[in-house]
Amino acid sequence: MIRKIVPFLAVLLVLSTLLNVTPAEASTKQDQLVTEAKKHIGVPYRWGGTTTSGFDCSGYMQYVFNQIGVSLPRTTGQMYNTGTSVSKSNLQVGDLVFFNTSGSGVSHAGIYIGSSQFIHSSSSRGVSIASINDPHYWGSRYIGAKRVLPEEKPQPVRVLGAGEYHDVATNHWAYSPIRNLSNQNIISGYGNDRFVPNDQLTRAQVAALLVRATGLATPTKTNAFSDVPESHWASADISAADRAGYFDYLPGSTFNPNEAVTRDEIAVLFAAAFELSASSSSSFPDVDSSNWAYNEISALKANGIVHGFADGTYRPNSNLTRAEFASILFQALN
């Protein structure tokens, strides 16, 4: 039988204060471009290369821009004839920068990433970062730049209702659980009206949430695990949860408080904290009887607390997100 969840305000405090990192604003095309470009640092140069096994300079640029939905022509010369010309003093992140390395016009190009730096596929170093003002080579060979990224106009700010967040749209799969639990002061987002639904939860954070949700008394002495000193912010909660048997599945004397909680682990924790069981096996196609959390996952499914993904799977080894935790907690409460 599911034990009633008690101190709602305590859970609110955990989610709003213990998880109080400030999330980044929604990324722009420029942000996405730089992130994608840097993913491939170290990929070797390959003449005619257009894949992650090896790039030439234009193949690399075309690939990176394609990943953010912007099409570029294939060759450096063709790229030089596209977009809008930009002066060196007016460069912006994402602009294409061009060089004459052969003595006969445009022969090399890269992507400007700010602070006088550009990222490119160099014939000697592969995908790497260099300065457009490098006095030993690139500075004297720089010949121009083109802007190809579309101008991004500010989007109107969504007017939020009670329990809503800017990063949880009304069509988000966990919109209803997040909104309802927020309206009940059971969970909370961040100070800038964002919930950050895809952030992961650590084992220490989940321990604190479960202890406060189930009303476990916290001990005055806390030395359950060798890697959780009494000065740790969640030491009392971790000790209380451990004494209640929530973490009996952990081997040895270490807790790893900052480790991300997986979906199979949350099933074990919820089954223990809310005293869940299943009268018969009822699991998912990717969770067979050999899985260490098979019985607990079956219990959560049998009690209607988890339903799996659209393809019918549970994905036990995936890390738990804040949205998934909200959904599971909402189902447990209802």
C-alpha positions as CSV (number, residue, x, y, z in Angstrom):
1,M,0.0,0.0,0.0
2,I,1.3,3.5,-0.8
3,R,2.2,5.4,2.3
4,K,0.8,8.9,2.3
5,I,3.3,11.6,1.5
6,V,3.5,14.1,4.3
7,P,5.5,17.3,4.5
8,F,4.9,18.9,1.1
9,L,6.8,22.1,2.1
10,A,9.9,20.1,2.9
11,V,10.0,18.5,-0.5
12,L,9.5,22.0,-2.0
13,L,12.6,23.2,-0.1
14,V,14.7,20.3,-1.3
15,L,13.9,20.9,-5.0
16,S,14.2,24.7,-4.8
17,T,17.3,25.0,-2.6
18,L,19.3,21.8,-2.9
19,L,19.1,21.9,-6.7
20,N,19.8,25.6,-6.9
21,V,22.1,25.8,-9.9
22,T,21.0,28.4,-12.4
23,P,20.2,26.8,-15.8
24,A,21.3,28.4,-19.0
25,E,18.8,30.2,-21.2
26,A,17.4,28.5,-24.2
27,S,20.3,28.2,-26.6
28,T,20.6,30.3,-29.8
29,K,21.7,29.0,-33.2
30,Q,25.1,30.5,-32.4
31,D,25.3,28.5,-29.1
32,Q,24.2,25.3,-30.9
33,L,26.7,25.9,-33.6
34,V,29.7,26.4,-31.3
35,T,28.7,23.4,-29.2
36,E,28.4,21.2,-32.3
37,A,31.6,22.5,-33.8
38,K,33.6,21.8,-30.6
39,K,32.3,18.2,-30.4
40,H,34.6,17.3,-33.3
41,I,37.9,18.8,-32.0
42,G,40.6,16.2,-32.8
43,V,38.9,14.6,-35.8
44,P,41.7,14.2,-38.4
45,Y,41.9,16.1,-41.6
46,R,41.0,14.2,-44.7
47,W,41.0,15.5,-48.2
48,G,37.5,15.4,-49.5
49,G,36.3,14.3,-46.1
50,T,32.7,15.1,-45.1
51,T,32.1,12.7,-42.1
52,T,33.3,12.4,-38.5
53,S,36.0,10.0,-39.6
54,G,37.8,12.8,-41.3
55,F,37.0,16.3,-42.7
56,D,38.5,18.8,-45.1
57,C,37.9,22.4,-44.2
58,S,34.7,22.9,-46.2
59,G,33.4,19.4,-45.5
60,Y,33.7,20.1,-41.7
61,M,31.8,23.4,-42.0
62,Q,29.1,22.0,-44.1
63,Y,28.6,19.1,-41.7
64,V,28.5,21.3,-38.6
65,F,26.0,23.8,-40.0
66,N,23.9,21.0,-41.3
67,Q,23.5,19.7,-37.7
68,I,21.8,22.9,-36.7
69,G,19.6,23.0,-39.8
70,V,21.6,25.5,-42.0
71,S,22.7,24.4,-45.4
72,L,26.0,25.4,-46.9
73,P,27.5,24.7,-50.3
74,R,30.2,22.1,-50.6
75,T,33.3,24.0,-51.5
76,T,35.2,26.9,-49.9
77,G,34.9,28.9,-53.1
78,Q,31.1,28.4,-53.2
79,M,30.9,29.4,-49.5
80,Y,32.7,32.6,-50.2
81,N,30.1,33.5,-52.7
82,T,27.2,33.0,-50.3
83,G,25.9,35.0,-47.3
84,T,26.5,38.7,-46.5
85,S,30.0,40.2,-46.4
86,V,31.2,41.2,-42.9
87,S,34.1,43.4,-41.9
88,K,36.7,41.9,-39.5
89,S,35.8,44.4,-36.9
90,N,32.1,43.3,-37.0
91,L,32.6,39.6,-36.8
92,Q,30.0,37.6,-34.8
93,V,30.0,34.0,-33.6
94,G,29.0,31.7,-36.5
95,D,30.4,33.9,-39.3
96,L,32.4,32.1,-42.0
97,V,36.1,33.3,-42.1
98,F,38.2,32.8,-45.2
99,F,42.0,32.6,-45.9
100,N,44.3,32.6,-48.8
101,T,46.8,29.8,-48.0
102,S,47.8,28.9,-51.6
103,G,48.6,32.4,-53.0
104,S,45.8,32.2,-55.5
105,G,42.6,33.3,-53.7
106,V,40.2,31.6,-51.3
107,S,41.6,28.2,-50.3
108,H,40.7,27.7,-46.6
109,A,37.9,28.6,-44.3
110,G,36.6,28.2,-40.7
111,I,33.9,29.2,-38.3
112,Y,34.3,32.2,-36.1
113,I,33.6,31.4,-32.4
114,G,34.4,34.7,-30.8
115,S,37.4,36.4,-29.1
116,S,39.3,36.5,-32.4
117,Q,39.2,32.7,-32.6
118,F,38.0,30.3,-35.3
119,I,37.5,26.6,-35.5
120,H,38.4,24.7,-38.6
121,S,39.8,21.5,-40.0
122,S,43.5,22.1,-40.5
123,S,45.5,19.9,-42.8
124,S,48.2,19.6,-40.1
125,R,46.1,19.4,-36.9
126,G,42.6,18.3,-37.9
127,V,39.7,20.0,-36.2
128,S,41.2,22.6,-33.9
129,I,41.0,26.2,-32.8
130,A,43.3,29.0,-33.9
131,S,43.4,32.8,-33.9
132,I,42.4,34.8,-37.0
133,N,45.2,37.2,-35.9
134,D,47.9,34.6,-35.5
135,P,51.0,36.6,-36.5
136,H,52.9,33.5,-37.6
137,Y,50.3,32.3,-40.2
138,W,46.6,33.0,-40.2
139,G,46.7,36.8,-39.6
140,S,48.4,37.6,-42.9
141,R,46.3,35.1,-44.8
142,Y,42.9,36.4,-43.7
143,I,40.9,37.7,-46.6
144,G,37.3,38.1,-45.5
145,A,34.1,36.8,-43.8
146,K,30.5,36.0,-44.6
147,R,27.4,35.8,-42.4
148,V,25.1,33.0,-43.2
149,L,23.2,32.5,-39.9
150,P,19.7,33.9,-40.1
151,E,18.9,36.8,-37.8
152,E,17.1,35.5,-34.7
153,K,14.3,37.8,-33.6
154,P,13.3,37.8,-29.9
155,Q,10.3,35.6,-29.2
156,P,7.4,36.9,-27.1
157,V,7.7,35.7,-23.5
158,R,5.0,33.2,-22.6
159,V,2.7,34.4,-19.9
160,L,2.8,31.7,-17.2
161,G,-0.1,30.4,-15.2
162,A,0.1,28.9,-11.7
163,G,2.5,25.9,-11.6
164,E,3.9,26.6,-15.1
165,Y,7.5,27.1,-16.3
166,H,9.0,28.6,-19.5
167,D,10.8,25.3,-20.4
168,V,7.8,23.0,-19.8
169,A,5.4,23.7,-22.7
170,T,1.7,22.8,-22.4
171,N,2.3,19.9,-24.8
172,H,5.3,18.5,-22.7
173,W,4.6,14.9,-21.7
174,A,5.1,15.8,-18.0
175,Y,3.3,19.1,-18.1
176,S,0.3,18.0,-16.0
177,P,2.4,16.2,-13.2
178,I,4.8,19.1,-13.0
179,R,2.0,21.7,-12.9
180,N,-0.1,19.9,-10.4
181,L,2.7,19.1,-8.0
182,S,4.0,22.7,-8.2
183,N,0.5,24.0,-7.4
184,Q,0.5,21.8,-4.4
185,N,3.9,23.1,-3.3
186,I,5.3,19.6,-3.6
187,I,8.0,20.4,-6.1
188,S,9.4,23.7,-7.4
189,G,11.5,25.0,-10.2
190,Y,14.2,27.6,-10.3
191,G,14.1,31.3,-9.6
192,N,13.8,32.3,-13.2
193,D,10.6,30.3,-13.8
194,R,12.3,27.3,-15.3
195,F,12.0,23.7,-14.2
196,V,14.9,22.2,-16.2
197,P,13.0,19.0,-16.8
198,N,15.9,17.1,-18.4
199,D,18.3,17.6,-15.6
200,Q,19.4,14.5,-13.7
201,L,19.0,13.9,-10.0
202,T,21.8,12.6,-7.8
203,R,21.5,9.9,-5.3
204,A,21.9,12.4,-2.4
205,Q,19.1,14.6,-3.8
206,V,16.8,11.6,-4.2
207,A,17.6,10.4,-0.7
208,A,16.7,13.8,0.8
209,L,13.5,13.9,-1.2
210,L,12.3,10.5,-0.2
211,V,13.1,11.0,3.5
212,R,11.1,14.2,3.6
213,A,8.3,12.8,1.5
214,T,7.9,9.7,3.7
215,G,8.4,11.5,7.0
216,L,11.4,9.5,8.2
217,A,13.1,10.9,11.3
218,T,16.7,11.9,10.8
219,P,19.3,10.7,13.3
220,T,21.6,13.0,15.2
221,K,24.6,10.8,14.4
222,T,25.3,10.2,10.7
223,N,28.1,7.9,9.7
224,A,26.5,5.3,7.5
225,F,28.9,5.6,4.6
226,S,32.6,6.3,4.4
227,D,32.2,8.9,1.6
228,V,29.4,10.8,3.3
229,P,30.9,12.9,6.1
230,E,28.6,14.5,8.7
231,S,29.3,17.9,7.1
232,H,27.6,16.7,3.9
233,W,24.4,18.6,3.3
234,A,22.4,15.4,3.0
235,S,24.2,13.3,5.6
236,A,21.3,13.0,8.0
237,D,18.8,12.1,5.2
238,I,21.2,9.5,3.7
239,S,21.6,7.9,7.1
240,A,17.9,7.9,7.7
241,A,17.1,6.3,4.4
242,D,19.8,3.8,4.8
243,R,18.5,2.8,8.3
244,A,15.1,2.4,6.8
245,G,16.5,-0.1,4.3
246,Y,16.1,2.1,1.2
247,F,19.7,1.6,0.1
248,D,20.2,-2.0,1.1
249,Y,21.0,-2.8,-2.5
250,L,24.3,-0.7,-2.4
251,P,27.4,-2.9,-2.0
252,G,30.2,-2.0,0.4
253,S,30.5,1.1,2.5
254,T,30.4,3.8,-0.1
255,F,27.3,5.8,-1.2
256,N,28.6,7.9,-4.1
257,P,26.2,10.8,-3.3
258,N,26.8,12.7,-6.6
259,E,26.1,9.7,-8.8
260,A,23.1,10.1,-11.1
261,V,20.2,7.9,-10.2
262,T,19.0,5.4,-12.9
263,R,15.5,4.4,-13.7
264,D,16.0,0.9,-12.3
265,E,17.4,2.4,-9.1
266,I,14.4,4.7,-8.6
267,A,12.1,1.7,-8.9
268,V,13.9,0.0,-6.1
269,L,13.8,3.2,-4.0
270,F,10.1,3.9,-4.6
271,A,9.2,0.3,-3.9
272,A,11.0,0.4,-0.6
273,A,9.8,3.9,0.5
274,F,6.2,3.4,-0.5
275,E,6.0,-0.3,0.4
276,L,5.0,-1.4,-3.1
277,S,4.6,-4.9,-4.4
278,A,3.1,-6.8,-7.3
279,S,0.9,-9.9,-7.0
280,S,2.1,-11.0,-10.4
281,S,4.9,-10.2,-12.8
282,S,4.2,-7.3,-15.0
283,S,7.2,-5.7,-16.5
284,F,8.5,-4.3,-19.8
285,P,10.1,-6.0,-22.9
286,D,13.5,-4.6,-22.0
287,V,13.3,-5.7,-18.4
288,D,13.5,-9.4,-18.0
289,S,13.6,-11.5,-14.8
290,S,17.4,-11.4,-14.7
291,N,17.3,-7.6,-14.1
292,W,18.2,-6.8,-10.5
293,A,15.2,-4.5,-10.2
294,Y,12.7,-6.7,-12.0
295,N,10.4,-7.1,-9.0
296,E,10.4,-3.5,-8.1
297,I,9.9,-2.3,-11.7
298,S,7.0,-4.8,-11.9
299,A,5.6,-3.4,-8.7
300,L,5.7,0.2,-10.0
301,K,4.0,-0.8,-13.2
302,A,1.3,-2.9,-11.4
303,N,0.5,0.0,-9.2
304,G,0.2,2.4,-12.2
305,I,3.1,4.5,-11.2
306,V,5.2,3.9,-14.3
307,H,4.0,3.2,-17.8
308,G,7.2,3.2,-19.9
309,F,8.0,5.1,-23.1
310,A,6.0,5.4,-26.3
311,D,7.8,2.3,-27.7
312,G,6.7,0.2,-24.6
313,T,10.2,0.1,-23.1
314,Y,11.3,1.1,-19.6
315,R,15.0,1.8,-20.3
316,P,16.2,0.8,-16.8
317,N,19.8,1.9,-17.3
318,S,18.9,5.5,-18.4
319,N,19.5,8.3,-15.8
320,L,16.4,9.6,-14.1
321,T,15.4,13.2,-15.1
322,R,13.5,15.8,-13.0
323,A,10.5,15.4,-15.3
324,E,10.5,11.6,-14.8
325,F,10.8,12.0,-11.0
326,A,7.9,14.4,-11.0
327,S,5.8,12.0,-13.0
328,I,6.6,9.1,-10.7
329,L,5.9,11.1,-7.6
330,F,2.6,12.4,-9.0
331,Q,1.5,8.8,-9.8
332,A,2.4,7.7,-6.4
333,L,0.4,10.4,-4.8
334,N,-2.6,9.8,-7.0
